[in-house]
């Protein structure tokens, strides 16, 4: 059983979904994962050890102290990196090459 979580993961995911309508970038699953992974690398992880039920309480408490502008900035720089270099549709090709 998993006993520790990176709150930042959930925050970036929900922030991504909020920003999605404003993104001039592909947001398919592959690109979404690429952007979120990029953003998470820019941000300090925020690990908590707790039961899953407590996570949302901790997340809300954390959010009131953490300016979401940091998260938005990280996501937008992820968009800039992924845009024009989308990897979607390459999986089939890769599998054939291997
Ligand atoms: Zn895509």
Backbone and ligand atoms as CSV (ligand in chain L), in Angstrom:
chain,resi,resn,atom,element,x,y,z
A,1,UNK,N,N,0.834,-1.208,0.000
A,1,UNK,CA,C,0.000,0.000,0.000
A,1,UNK,C,C,0.861,1.249,0.000
A,2,UNK,N,N,0.487,2.153,-0.834
A,2,UNK,CA,C,1.249,3.387,-0.957
A,2,UNK,C,C,0.962,4.278,0.243
A,3,UNK,N,N,2.015,4.800,0.866
A,3,UNK,CA,C,1.809,5.575,2.076
A,3,UNK,C,C,2.301,7.006,1.946
A,4,UNK,N,N,2.808,7.348,0.799
A,4,UNK,CA,C,3.259,8.722,0.611
A,4,UNK,C,C,2.881,9.194,-0.787
A,5,UNK,N,N,2.538,10.443,-0.843
A,5,UNK,CA,C,2.042,11.005,-2.091
A,5,UNK,C,C,2.720,12.343,-2.352
A,6,UNK,N,N,2.929,12.630,-3.608
A,6,UNK,CA,C,3.419,13.945,-3.992
A,6,UNK,C,C,2.203,14.811,-4.323
A,7,UNK,N,N,1.881,15.711,-3.413
A,7,UNK,CA,C,0.717,16.577,-3.615
A,7,UNK,C,C,0.830,17.363,-4.915
A,8,UNK,N,N,2.054,17.675,-5.287
A,8,UNK,CA,C,2.273,18.480,-6.472
A,8,UNK,C,C,1.709,17.807,-7.725
A,9,UNK,N,N,1.770,16.469,-7.759
A,9,UNK,CA,C,1.232,15.745,-8.913
A,9,UNK,C,C,-0.242,16.066,-9.126
A,10,UNK,N,N,-1.013,15.965,-8.068
A,10,UNK,CA,C,-2.450,16.212,-8.166
A,10,UNK,C,C,-2.722,17.679,-8.481
A,11,UNK,N,N,-1.909,18.571,-7.907
A,11,UNK,CA,C,-2.095,19.998,-8.150
A,11,UNK,C,C,-1.822,20.348,-9.609
A,12,UNK,N,N,-0.737,19.811,-10.142
A,12,UNK,CA,C,-0.388,20.104,-11.534
A,12,UNK,C,C,-1.451,19.522,-12.461
A,13,UNK,N,N,-1.923,18.303,-12.152
A,13,UNK,CA,C,-2.960,17.687,-12.984
A,13,UNK,C,C,-4.222,18.534,-13.012
A,14,UNK,N,N,-4.662,18.998,-11.850
A,14,UNK,CA,C,-5.919,19.745,-11.831
A,14,UNK,C,C,-5.725,21.129,-12.441
A,15,UNK,N,N,-4.550,21.701,-12.247
A,15,UNK,CA,C,-4.231,22.991,-12.851
A,15,UNK,C,C,-4.184,22.865,-14.376
A,16,UNK,N,N,-3.616,21.763,-14.847
A,16,UNK,CA,C,-3.546,21.520,-16.292
A,16,UNK,C,C,-4.954,21.500,-16.886
A,17,UNK,N,N,-5.854,20.791,-16.222
A,17,UNK,CA,C,-7.208,20.680,-16.754
A,17,UNK,C,C,-7.921,22.035,-16.756
A,18,UNK,N,N,-7.606,22.888,-15.776
A,18,UNK,CA,C,-8.179,24.234,-15.752
A,18,UNK,C,C,-7.668,25.080,-16.918
A,19,UNK,N,N,-6.398,24.909,-17.221
A,19,UNK,CA,C,-5.754,25.747,-18.244
A,19,UNK,C,C,-5.998,25.245,-19.664
A,20,UNK,N,N,-6.397,23.980,-19.756
A,20,UNK,CA,C,-6.512,23.311,-21.048
A,20,UNK,C,C,-7.243,24.128,-22.126
A,21,UNK,N,N,-8.395,24.744,-21.794
A,21,UNK,CA,C,-9.098,25.489,-22.853
A,21,UNK,C,C,-8.285,26.657,-23.412
A,22,UNK,N,N,-7.316,27.141,-22.649
A,22,UNK,CA,C,-6.537,28.305,-23.086
A,22,UNK,C,C,-5.234,27.910,-23.784
A,23,UNK,N,N,-4.967,26.614,-23.843
A,23,UNK,CA,C,-3.687,26.167,-24.397
A,23,UNK,C,C,-3.751,26.071,-25.910
A,24,UNK,N,N,-2.760,26.658,-26.562
A,24,UNK,CA,C,-2.679,26.514,-28.010
A,24,UNK,C,C,-1.708,25.385,-28.333
A,25,UNK,N,N,-2.024,24.232,-27.773
A,25,UNK,CA,C,-1.126,23.088,-27.859
A,25,UNK,C,C,-1.993,21.837,-27.809
A,26,UNK,N,N,-1.508,20.761,-28.426
A,26,UNK,CA,C,-2.228,19.496,-28.356
A,26,UNK,C,C,-2.317,19.038,-26.900
A,27,UNK,N,N,-3.474,18.528,-26.488
A,27,UNK,CA,C,-3.624,18.075,-25.105
A,27,UNK,C,C,-4.095,16.616,-25.066
A,28,UNK,N,N,-3.686,15.828,-26.039
A,28,UNK,CA,C,-3.997,14.396,-26.004
A,28,UNK,C,C,-3.248,13.759,-24.816
A,29,UNK,N,N,-3.546,12.525,-24.511
A,29,UNK,CA,C,-2.952,11.885,-23.331
A,29,UNK,C,C,-1.428,11.944,-23.345
A,30,UNK,N,N,-0.855,11.677,-24.513
A,30,UNK,CA,C,0.607,11.681,-24.621
A,30,UNK,C,C,1.176,13.065,-24.334
A,31,UNK,N,N,0.583,14.086,-24.956
A,31,UNK,CA,C,1.096,15.443,-24.773
A,31,UNK,C,C,0.812,15.935,-23.355
A,32,UNK,N,N,-0.349,15.564,-22.825
A,32,UNK,CA,C,-0.687,15.924,-21.449
A,32,UNK,C,C,0.359,15.364,-20.486
A,33,UNK,N,N,0.708,14.088,-20.675
A,33,UNK,CA,C,1.715,13.469,-19.813
A,33,UNK,C,C,3.062,14.161,-19.946
A,34,UNK,N,N,3.426,14.506,-21.177
A,34,UNK,CA,C,4.708,15.175,-21.403
A,34,UNK,C,C,4.742,16.537,-20.703
A,35,UNK,N,N,3.652,17.286,-20.839
A,35,UNK,CA,C,3.600,18.630,-20.249
A,35,UNK,C,C,3.619,18.538,-18.723
A,36,UNK,N,N,2.829,17.615,-18.182
A,36,UNK,CA,C,2.759,17.481,-16.723
A,36,UNK,C,C,4.104,17.014,-16.167
A,37,UNK,N,N,4.739,16.076,-16.833
A,37,UNK,CA,C,6.051,15.598,-16.366
A,37,UNK,C,C,7.068,16.734,-16.402
A,38,UNK,N,N,7.011,17.532,-17.466
A,38,UNK,CA,C,7.935,18.666,-17.570
A,38,UNK,C,C,7.693,19.645,-16.429
A,39,UNK,N,N,6.424,19.966,-16.200
A,39,UNK,CA,C,6.073,20.923,-15.143
A,39,UNK,C,C,6.522,20.410,-13.774
A,40,UNK,N,N,6.312,19.110,-13.539
A,40,UNK,CA,C,6.688,18.542,-12.242
A,40,UNK,C,C,8.191,18.623,-12.011
A,41,UNK,N,N,8.959,18.551,-13.079
A,41,UNK,CA,C,10.413,18.678,-12.940
A,41,UNK,C,C,10.840,20.097,-12.587
A,42,UNK,N,N,9.985,21.068,-12.887
A,42,UNK,CA,C,10.305,22.463,-12.564
A,42,UNK,C,C,9.945,22.807,-11.121
A,43,UNK,N,N,9.045,22.017,-10.553
A,43,UNK,CA,C,8.478,22.367,-9.253
A,43,UNK,C,C,9.056,21.485,-8.148
A,44,UNK,N,N,9.130,22.036,-6.976
A,44,UNK,CA,C,9.565,21.214,-5.841
A,44,UNK,C,C,8.469,20.236,-5.477
A,45,UNK,N,N,8.816,18.971,-5.330
A,45,UNK,CA,C,7.783,18.012,-4.909
A,45,UNK,C,C,7.314,18.320,-3.497
A,46,UNK,N,N,6.081,17.957,-3.225
A,46,UNK,CA,C,5.538,18.182,-1.880
A,46,UNK,C,C,4.971,16.856,-1.406
A,47,UNK,N,N,5.833,16.084,-0.757
A,47,UNK,CA,C,5.408,14.766,-0.307
A,47,UNK,C,C,4.749,14.836,1.049
A,48,UNK,N,N,3.700,14.054,1.175
A,48,UNK,CA,C,3.066,13.893,2.473
A,48,UNK,C,C,2.874,12.408,2.707
A,49,UNK,N,N,2.957,12.000,3.950
A,49,UNK,CA,C,2.625,10.624,4.277
A,49,UNK,C,C,1.294,10.647,4.988
A,50,UNK,N,N,0.381,9.893,4.430
A,50,UNK,CA,C,-0.963,9.985,4.981
A,50,UNK,C,C,-1.873,8.985,4.301
A,51,UNK,N,N,-3.034,8.770,4.866
A,51,UNK,CA,C,-4.047,7.957,4.202
A,51,UNK,C,C,-4.623,8.765,3.066
A,52,UNK,N,N,-5.161,8.045,2.103
A,52,UNK,CA,C,-5.656,8.727,0.915
A,52,UNK,C,C,-6.767,9.725,1.263
A,53,UNK,N,N,-7.591,9.402,2.233
A,53,UNK,CA,C,-8.689,10.280,2.607
A,53,UNK,C,C,-8.240,11.643,3.105
A,54,UNK,N,N,-7.033,11.672,3.681
A,54,UNK,CA,C,-6.519,12.923,4.230
A,54,UNK,C,C,-5.872,13.805,3.180
A,55,UNK,N,N,-5.588,13.225,2.025
A,55,UNK,CA,C,-4.814,13.934,1.009
A,55,UNK,C,C,-5.489,15.245,0.619
A,56,UNK,N,N,-6.799,15.200,0.428
A,56,UNK,CA,C,-7.495,16.393,-0.063
A,56,UNK,C,C,-7.472,17.503,0.968
A,57,UNK,N,N,-7.560,17.122,2.239
A,57,UNK,CA,C,-7.452,18.117,3.299
A,57,UNK,C,C,-6.076,18.766,3.269
A,58,UNK,N,N,-5.055,17.917,3.138
A,58,UNK,CA,C,-3.691,18.449,3.112
A,58,UNK,C,C,-3.448,19.284,1.869
A,59,UNK,N,N,-4.055,18.853,0.775
A,59,UNK,CA,C,-3.864,19.565,-0.473
A,59,UNK,C,C,-4.463,20.967,-0.366
A,60,UNK,N,N,-5.639,21.066,0.207
A,60,UNK,CA,C,-6.276,22.374,0.368
A,60,UNK,C,C,-5.459,23.281,1.278
A,61,UNK,N,N,-4.937,22.710,2.343
A,61,UNK,CA,C,-4.118,23.483,3.262
A,61,UNK,C,C,-2.857,23.961,2.566
A,62,UNK,N,N,-2.289,23.081,1.752
A,62,UNK,CA,C,-1.070,23.420,1.025
A,62,UNK,C,C,-1.333,24.523,-0.006
A,63,UNK,N,N,-2.478,24.399,-0.682
A,63,UNK,CA,C,-2.818,25.363,-1.739
A,63,UNK,C,C,-2.946,26.785,-1.215
A,64,UNK,N,N,-3.430,26.938,0.019
A,64,UNK,CA,C,-3.597,28.282,0.553
A,64,UNK,C,C,-2.245,28.940,0.804
A,65,UNK,N,N,-1.186,28.117,0.928
A,65,UNK,CA,C,0.150,28.676,1.155
A,65,UNK,C,C,0.989,28.769,-0.113
A,66,UNK,N,N,0.609,27.997,-1.120
A,66,UNK,CA,C,1.413,27.917,-2.331
A,66,UNK,C,C,0.766,28.744,-3.428
A,67,UNK,N,N,1.452,29.764,-3.918
A,67,UNK,CA,C,0.859,30.504,-5.025
A,67,UNK,C,C,0.775,29.633,-6.262
A,68,UNK,N,N,-0.418,29.505,-6.836
A,68,UNK,CA,C,-0.575,28.638,-7.998
A,68,UNK,C,C,0.117,29.225,-9.225
A,69,UNK,N,N,0.546,30.486,-9.145
A,69,UNK,CA,C,1.252,31.073,-10.295
A,69,UNK,C,C,2.505,30.264,-10.623
A,70,UNK,N,N,3.178,29.731,-9.620
A,70,UNK,CA,C,4.357,28.891,-9.859
A,70,UNK,C,C,3.988,27.684,-10.715
A,71,UNK,N,N,2.853,27.082,-10.363
A,71,UNK,CA,C,2.409,25.885,-11.068
A,71,UNK,C,C,2.013,26.240,-12.498
A,72,UNK,N,N,1.282,27.350,-12.634
A,72,UNK,CA,C,0.851,27.779,-13.964
A,72,UNK,C,C,2.066,28.085,-14.844
A,73,UNK,N,N,3.048,28.778,-14.275
A,73,UNK,CA,C,4.267,29.096,-15.033
A,73,UNK,C,C,4.957,27.820,-15.501
A,74,UNK,N,N,5.049,26.834,-14.620
A,74,UNK,CA,C,5.714,25.566,-14.967
A,74,UNK,C,C,4.952,24.848,-16.075
A,75,UNK,N,N,3.629,24.850,-15.987
A,75,UNK,CA,C,2.827,24.181,-17.014
A,75,UNK,C,C,2.991,24.896,-18.351
A,76,UNK,N,N,2.954,26.229,-18.323
A,76,UNK,CA,C,3.063,26.970,-19.573
A,76,UNK,C,C,4.452,26.773,-20.210
A,77,UNK,N,N,5.487,26.635,-19.400
A,77,UNK,CA,C,6.787,26.369,-20.031
A,77,UNK,C,C,6.825,24.948,-20.589
A,78,UNK,N,N,6.102,24.026,-19.948
A,78,UNK,CA,C,5.963,22.681,-20.505
A,78,UNK,C,C,5.257,22.712,-21.852
A,79,UNK,N,N,4.219,23.553,-21.953
A,79,UNK,CA,C,3.484,23.701,-23.217
A,79,UNK,C,C,4.428,24.208,-24.304
A,80,UNK,N,N,5.255,25.187,-23.953
A,80,UNK,CA,C,6.174,25.751,-24.935
A,80,UNK,C,C,7.177,24.718,-25.440
A,81,UNK,N,N,7.573,23.801,-24.550
A,81,UNK,CA,C,8.535,22.775,-24.933
A,81,UNK,C,C,7.865,21.717,-25.823
A,82,UNK,N,N,6.658,21.308,-25.436
A,82,UNK,CA,C,5.990,20.219,-26.151
A,82,UNK,C,C,5.440,20.687,-27.495
A,83,UNK,N,N,4.945,21.928,-27.541
A,83,UNK,CA,C,4.351,22.433,-28.770
A,83,UNK,C,C,5.391,22.418,-29.899
A,84,UNK,N,N,5.018,21.805,-30.985
A,84,UNK,CA,C,5.957,21.716,-32.108
A,84,UNK,C,C,6.821,20.463,-32.048
A,85,UNK,N,N,6.827,19.809,-30.873
A,85,UNK,CA,C,7.596,18.560,-30.749
A,85,UNK,C,C,6.719,17.451,-30.190
A,86,UNK,N,N,5.452,17.496,-30.559
A,86,UNK,CA,C,4.521,16.509,-30.014
A,86,UNK,C,C,4.971,15.096,-30.374
A,87,UNK,N,N,4.869,14.212,-29.418
A,87,UNK,CA,C,5.327,12.832,-29.630
A,87,UNK,C,C,4.174,11.884,-29.929
A,88,UNK,N,N,2.922,12.426,-29.925
A,88,UNK,CA,C,1.774,11.551,-30.156
A,88,UNK,C,C,1.881,10.888,-31.524
A,89,UNK,N,N,1.378,9.662,-31.597
A,89,UNK,CA,C,1.404,8.966,-32.872
A,89,UNK,C,C,2.732,8.301,-33.173
A,90,UNK,N,N,3.698,8.487,-32.269
A,90,UNK,CA,C,5.011,7.880,-32.502
A,90,UNK,C,C,5.138,6.502,-31.865
A,91,UNK,N,N,4.196,6.169,-30.994
A,91,UNK,CA,C,4.309,4.903,-30.270
A,91,UNK,C,C,4.320,3.698,-31.204
A,92,UNK,N,N,3.423,3.718,-32.191
A,92,UNK,CA,C,3.346,2.590,-33.116
A,92,UNK,C,C,4.659,2.430,-33.869
A,93,UNK,N,N,5.177,3.570,-34.281
A,93,UNK,CA,C,6.418,3.569,-35.036
A,93,UNK,C,C,7.559,2.987,-34.188
A,94,UNK,N,N,7.612,3.439,-32.936
A,94,UNK,CA,C,8.660,2.965,-32.028
A,94,UNK,C,C,8.591,1.453,-31.839
A,95,UNK,N,N,7.357,0.963,-31.652
A,95,UNK,CA,C,7.203,-0.460,-31.418
A,95,UNK,C,C,7.685,-1.267,-32.622
A,96,UNK,N,N,7.438,-0.716,-33.809
A,96,UNK,CA,C,7.874,-1.423,-35.012
A,96,UNK,C,C,9.398,-1.451,-35.102
A,97,UNK,N,N,10.020,-0.381,-34.632
A,97,UNK,CA,C,11.472,-0.291,-34.725
A,97,UNK,C,C,12.156,-1.256,-33.771
A,98,UNK,N,N,11.512,-1.549,-32.661
A,98,UNK,CA,C,12.176,-2.354,-31.636
A,98,UNK,C,C,12.244,-3.840,-31.991
L,1,ZN,ZN,ZN,-0.809,15.196,-28.719
